[in-house]
Amino acid sequence: MKSAVVLLAGWLALTAYYVYLPLPSTVSEPWHLLMLNAMFRVVQQSCDFAHYIGLGHHAKLLNSFINWLESLTMPSARPVKITDAIFDGVEVRVYQPDTQINQKTLYRSIIYIHGGGWALLSTKRGFYNHFCEIVAESLDAVVFSIDYRLVPDFHFPAQFDDVLRATKHVLLPDVLAQYSVDPARIAISGDSAGGNLAAAVCQEISQEENITNRFKLQALIYPALQSFDFNTPSYQQNKLGPILTRPVMVEFWVEYFNGSYDFVQSMLMNNHTSLDVSEANSFRDKLDWTFLLPSRFRKNYKPITPTTGKPEIVQKMPGLFDVRAGPLLAEKELLRLQPKTYIMTCETDILRDDGLMYAKRLEKAGVDVTIDHFEDCFHGCMVFTVWPLNFAAGFQTRDSYLKWLNENL
């Protein structure tokens, strides 16, 4: 009897450890989110342990679990024509609305880049395949979804290069004609790590003189835009999650740059951008959140800028200050070239301030920006619209995103 009580107490304690998480009162469906977050934590830690004992890389193991989960939950296909293609060596899935098949009208188009920390998920399966079907059907638009190479087999700038090559191919006049796309109505979009790649590629395209067709819009969904400061107010406020914690995000960045996990703890303290790291000094004003963020987001948080740190981190991972990896670091002259922009942010998200700071810098450069902020939503929610991961937050954010694109593209 006593052993049974001990086991029960241990089980309850373990359950509480994984399930309990203090959430803001504004979050919708808190228990649903707590259960999802608990599942993510269990799976992530299991994959980390398997990685540690040599059973495989944790990102590949996690992807295997996600693939299995997606195979169980995905709904039937939408009335959209789907074809797979290779654009300049990069895999792309093309979604065409049913109305396009027998008509000769020119259609608007979205180039979409999926999220997943540059390491997870695919456009060809589950969440993103379903999402792109919805976008193509709802907007009566052609969607080009880019299936870029992933960590751990490939690292920065491979993902950026893939998206850039595929995007340039889409923008070729003969390709646009092949898919009946209106050259004047093209947007680039992405979420999380995909938002990072979308913003970076949009910047690159905007300054290339030999490209005829340009983007009318860019739409960035809770994008990761900088690896300079891991102690912005949103990083401090949401450091324990849900879905995406501060340590996990730093690990994604380290993997992206093919760095060492030994750097993670130092980077969490901003030791990679301390005052004695000379390479960092020219970028500080571009990420001065005490100026770029409204007071309601700054709250009472204070900047963390160590006097001394570890300059060797930047030497080992020079991508930390590469604008192709951190679009928020771009000069004002480059930001001025960006198209009309939509940026979605969620209050319960460590990346909230990346999006808000980028919006402010774009506005100061003269770009027309729409900030779509959700007090009751969380990172990653927009693709969670399929049972059992069907959240009201997912439908709310997706509908708002589609509404803006429909009105502006």
N, C-alpha and C positions, 0 to 999 in steps of 0.2 A: 504493500500500500504506500509506504513512504517513498519507494523508488518511483512509483507511478506519479505521485505528487511532484517529485523533483523533475521528472521528465515533462510533465504538463507545464510546470513553471518555466522550464527551459524553453519549451516550444512557444509558450506565450511571449517570453522575453525576446526570442528570435523573431517571431512574427511582428512584435511591436517595433523592433529595430528596423525591419525592412519596410513596414507599412507606414509607421508614423513619420510625418514631416510637417512642420509648421507652415501652413499656407496662408496667404493674405485672405482676408474675409471677402475680398472682391472676386476671388476665383470661382467660376461656375463649376458645378458637378465635382466638388472636392473629393468625395470618396471614390468616384470613378478614376480621377486623376491619381489619387494615392495608390490605388491598386495597380494602375498602369506603371507608375513610377517604381513600385515595389518589384514588379516583374522585370523591368529594365535593370534594376540594381542587381537582382539575383542572377540574371543572365550575364550581365557585364562582368560581375565578380567571378562567376563560374568560368567565363572565357579567359579572364585574366589569370586565374589559377591554372587552367589548362595550358595557357601560354607559358607560365612559369615552370611547369614540369615537363615542357617540351612536346606537348601534343599538337602544337600548331600555333600560328600567329593569331592573336586574339581578335583582330579585325576580320580575318577570314572565318574564324569560328562563329563570331557574332553575325556575319553575313549569312552563314549557313542556317542559323536559327531564324533570322528574319525571312529568308527565302521559304523556309518551312511554314512559318506563321502566315506569310502572304498566300501560300498555296491553299491554306485552309479557309481564308476569310474573303477572298476577292469575289465580287459579284459578277454577274454575267456581263458580257461585252456591251458597249453602247453602240448605237447605229453610226459608227464612224469607220471609214476605210483606213486600215493600218498597213503600212509597208515599211520594211527595213532596208536601209541603204548604207552605202559607204561613201562619205564625203571627204575627199582628200585623205583617205586612210583612216577616218574616224567613223565609228558606228553611230548611226542616227536613225531614230524611229520617226516616221512621218505620219501624222494624223490628219486626215482630210474629212471634212463634213460630208454627209450623204448628199447634200444639195449640190456639191461640186461635181459629182460624177457625170451628170448629164447637162451641165450648164457651162457657159463660157465666160461667166462673170469673173472679174478679178476679185480675189479674196484678201482680207487682211491676214496677218500672220504673226505668230509668236515663236521666237526661238527660246526654248526652255532648258534650264540647267538644273538638275536635281541636287538636293542636299544629301547630307550623310557624312560630314567631316572629311570629305575628299577620299573616304575609305569604304563607305557603306552604300548599299542600295543600288538600284539600276532603273533606268527608264523602261526596260522591257518587261518588268514584273510588277505585280502587286500595286502598292500605293501610288507610285508615279505613273504607271501605265493607266490606271483608273482615273487619276487626276487629269492627265493630258487628254483622255477621251472626253471628260466633262468639259474641259476648256474648249476643245475643238467643236463639240456639239453646241455648247451654250453660246459661244461667240460667233458660230458659223465661220470659223477661221482655220487656217492651216497651221498646225503646230509641228515644229521641228524640235524633237527632244534629243539632246546629245548625250551619248553613253560614253563619257570620257574614261580613261584608264584610272585605276584606283591604287591607293596605298594598300598594302605594303610593297607591292611589286613595282610601283612607280611613284615618284616624288616630284615636288615642285622643281621646275615649271612644267612638267609633263601634262598635268591636268589643264593648266592655262593654255598650253600650246594646242592641245586637242580641241578645246572649245574655240580657240581663235581660228584654227584651220577650218573646222567645220562651219563656223559662222561666215568666214570669207567665202566659202563655197556656196552657202545658201544665198549670199548676196550677189552672186554672179547673175547677170541679166538672163542668160539662157536657163539657169536653174529656176529662177523666179517665174519665168515664162512656162517652164515645164509643169510647175505646180499651180499655175494661174494665180500667182501672188502679186498684189498691187505693190510696186516698189516704194510707194509713198506711205504705206501703212504697215510697217514692220516694227515690232517691239522685241526687246530682249528682256528675259526675266529669269529669276531663279530664287530658291529659298536657302537660307543658312549658308553652307559652303557653296551651294549653287548661286546664291546671291552674291557672294564674294567673286566668283568667276564671271558672273554676268556684269557686275560693275567694272571689273578689271578689263574685260574684253571690250565693253562699251567705251572705256577710256582709250584703249588702243585703237579701235576702229575710228574714233572721232578725230584722231590726229594723223591718220594715214591718207596721204593725198591721192593715191591711185585707186581709191575705192569710190565707185560711182554712187552706189546706193547707201543711204544712211538710216539709222534708227529714228523713228518718229518718237518712240518712248522707251524708257526702261522702267521695269517694275521689280523692286527688290523686297523680298519677304524675309523679315528678321535676319538680315545679312550679317555675316562675320566679316568685318572690314578692317581689322587691325590686330596686330599681335604685339603692340607697343606697351599698352597699359592694361594689366589684368586686375586693376583695382579701381575701375570706374565705379560710380555709384551702383549701377545695375549688377556689376560683377560682385560687389560687396553685398548688396541686398539679397541676391539670389545665388550665393555661392554654393549652396547645398541642393540646388535644383528647384523644381522637378525636371525630369527628362535629361537636362544638360547641366551638369555641375561645373564649377570653375576648374577643378583639377582635370576633369575629363576633356574640357575644351582646350586646356593647355597641352594635354597629351595629344590631341588631334593636331595642334599646330606643330608640336615637336615631330610627330610622325610625318607630317606634310613636308617638313624641311629635312627629313632624314637625320634628325638629331638624336641625342641620347636622353633617356628618361632620367638620367642623373641631373639634368637641367631643370626638371619640372618644379621642384620646391623653390629654387632660386627665382625662377620666372614668376611664380605665384607672388613673390615679394617684390617684383619689378627690378630685380638685380640685373636684368639684361638691359635695362634702360636707366641705370643709376647715373648720377651726375658725372662720374669718371669714365663713362662710356662715350667717347667723343663723337662716335657716329650718330648717337641719338639726339644730340643737341639741336640740330637743324630741324628736327621734326616736332619738338615740344609744343610749339604754338599751334600746330595743326591738330593737336589732340588735347588742347587745354579745355577740359570739360567744365572748369569753373566759369568759363566764358561761354562755351558752346551749348551748355545745357540750361534750360529754364530752372528756376529755383525749386519747383515742385518735384523735379527729378533729382536735383543735387541733394536735396534734403539736408541732413547734417553731416554727410560724409566728407572726409578730408582726403586730398591727394596723397599718394604714397610715392615719394621719389627719394630713394636711398642716396646718401652721399657717395658711398662706395659700394661696388657690386662685383659683377663677374664679366668683364669685357670679353673673356674668351668665349662666352656663349654666342656673341655676335660673330666672332671669327669662325666658329664651327657652323653657324647657321646664318649666313649673310642674307638669306631670303627674308629675315625678320624686318629689314628696312627696304625691301624691294616693293615698289609701288604695284607691280603685277600681283603681289600677294596681299598687299595692304592698300586698297584703293583710297582709304581715308588719308593716306600720306601724300596724295597728289598735290602738285602746285595749283594755285588758283587759276593760272592760265589754262591748265588742262581741264579743270572743273568747269570753266566757262564754256567749253565746247560740248558739254553733255546735253542730251535731249531732255525734254519734259520728263519728270521723274515722279514715281510713286514709291513710297517707302512704308512698309507695314512694320510696326513694332508692337510687342506685347509686354505688359508690365512685369509679368512673372517670367523673366528671361534675362540671362546674363548678357545677351547681345543687344538688349534694348538700346543702350547708349551709343553703340556703334552706328545704328541706323539714325538716331536723333542727331548725332554730331555730323554725320555725312549730310543729312538734310540741311542743317544750318550752314555748313560750308558751301553747299551747292547754292543755297539761297543768296549767300553773300557774294557768290560769283555771278549772280544774275539768272540762275536757272529756275524755271517754274517747278515747284516741288509740292506734292501732296503728302502729308504725313497722316497715316491711318493708324492711330494708336488704340489698342484694346486693353482696358484696365483689367478685364476678367479672363484674359487668355494667356497662354503659355507657349514656350518654344516648341516648334514642330507641329502645332495643332492643326494647321490648315489641311494636312493630308489625312488627318484622323477622322474620316467620315464613313468608315466601313466597319460593320460589326465584327468583333466586339470592341474595336477601337473607334467607335462612332461617338464623337463629342459634339455638343452644341457649339462649342468654340470653333470646331473645324468647319461646320456649315456656315457659321457667322463670318469667319474670316474669309473663307473661300468666296462666299456670295459678295462680300464687300470688294474683294480683289476683282472679281469678274465684272461687277458693276462699273468700277472705275475704268477698266479696259474697254468695256462696251461703250462708254460715254466718250472716251478720249482717243481710241485707236481707229 
